Amino acid sequence: MQMNQMNVSNVEELPGCCVIGLCVYNNEPGLPSVLSNIVKIIESCLFEKITVVAFYDNSSDNSYSIMEVFKKKYESVCANTFKMIIVVNKPNSRNRNMRMDFGGGSNAVSRVLDTGRTARIAVARNGILHVIRGMHNRGFFNKYFIMMDSNEYACVGQINIPTLRSALERSDEWDSVSFNREAGYYDYWALSYDPYIYSIYHVVNKNETLHNIREDFEKKLKYASAISKNDNKKYDFIPVYSSYNGFAVYKTDKFLNCSYSSNIDIRLFPKNLLPKQIINKFTNDCEHRKFHLEAIKKNKARIVVSPLSIFYKLPIRNPGLRGPA
């Protein structure tokens, strides 16, 4: 039975409870800052209770021990408002050396050619959704969930809690909201809006398309954010078909019967917006697009981008990072 058809009369909906999903693989450089931002979300009291679900893939660094220390500390300090679940992926030996790489920075073009990367990230995100569904089946329905990247640039700047609070105060206007970042918007692969709905890496003229979408969306962000200069509550959300940018908030009931996939399902796209020059390849897309388009088709989900920055820019930027921080 699909989630939007479920009888939730016997489910205890805890108002404002939220799951934060992390995909973790060799993320030692960024993980401490990401977890620090989660602490700030806990301290903000925007949610009644937060459960962090980390899908961990066997790593060669200290990612796991960092999470274990964090879990032990904050499950003790914040026993009534925080819980952490670490799901350990157990791939077979043939897949053990596969990288679960993340991000959309300057070398994203080369990484997109790794035909297994987005499929593996989709597995991780679906694993997080599986845990959320399990919580629901046990009688605890989280109103929201957040997907948050744990790499070394996407979510490492200090989180802007007023931006998150502002979006939640206007939750009647969206079912999923992602955000701009002070260091710059970077995730154009996950972004779909009219007329740039198809993957920028799956069209014939990808370089021209990437240039055009960057230029056009920057104008949209600047226009929408200009309204908010004098009032942080007066700004326009930008409606899109898909967006992520490293951090996004979702209403659980609109997305829990959907799944992530790197495969392109043409049936989910508005036919009038499909570009004519798509290449004959229907795999290795950004995993977010299918997830968002499916939620629109099944549940009429409203997906928007806030022009406000969710993370501040790092005071000193490491030029070796894969994306802007």
Steps between C-alpha positions, in 0.01 A plus 500: 500500500636840409583744774241755387237227532609380847266514794694706754225507764699264723829679449632737765607809305747690709465865393817639357709184536768462236744243363833624362648262245876479441683291240849437636804365318852629572358831623740566787593851370142632494317285753595692819366827355185327373433348842567837663228649281264222606566598862398856411176366350434305821570808713270714285195304626346522152411131530362313799738209444776429248610156387818483294512203263850450361547249219866407532708328233826329601761778508877526534487805727356583843144578387345218702679582825407868461134401478527255791645768729231747390221245552617406849538861612176648370274203572609555860490880510179530296333172595145627450555690176767310308568151368753372245474187289808386307419258218810313384491404134628149436583473130619174352870460428456585132367844588711567809741735325231710333513867596195671644620843389298817553470856382460707188810716496746584227583139419138384487525444124766233546322342796174475310674258264531252789193299406459350846541809718149641492352151521691440822394833646140411412542176696618699802215751484245221452650331805426813700143507368464133600584591861249787495231263370589255776453773761160576349402132508589490870263789565728804486447731206751781455340801336824598325821348382816674384758367257839653583832437327800411715780586258767764560321799345121481464390538864819598686444874530309603813129438454272803482222403742282807420490387135379154603250646746365736235440212258325291766277794593384501137462123471148539363664618174716194428546125539875512445732795537870529423712811534758733360843513666717801580793332321287458188244267347676197354264205450381561145489129424215443747320815385201477266268784408329628188659477243810331650329187621728229360843403632765748385730204434247314283452755223708543185605859578583446868763777530267762355212370711705515820608857422143606429344341807765652728447845356122475507466353849741752651268772370202327661682471834607866494152620410330287766751591772492875423152514648629368833771759566288698742282216628622142533141374476414677175651313211382280217554127489610380156280212378695216336460135402815391682769659718734396781823703541625286788216563748124467454196467727212267408149441628502129564148421385573640153820303439500177699342296220771615258856381443833617368642366175772589253286370215304744287127427485365704209144437621561731797592802289245754373493410130473860385831586672723218380782650292538381144873438523514238774754223452393138481620411849263443789733406785739682732284803567503694826303289749298797628317568174308173492415537870355846454318435172342188648371698799349756265330232292374291793430763764496838326803603705598868490877536474661840550835670551547767764725785380630540855831339594481199731877491562745783552819510296812365667727788613801331337429289195709198407564531122526121476134442586277337237232762545442848645502530879 
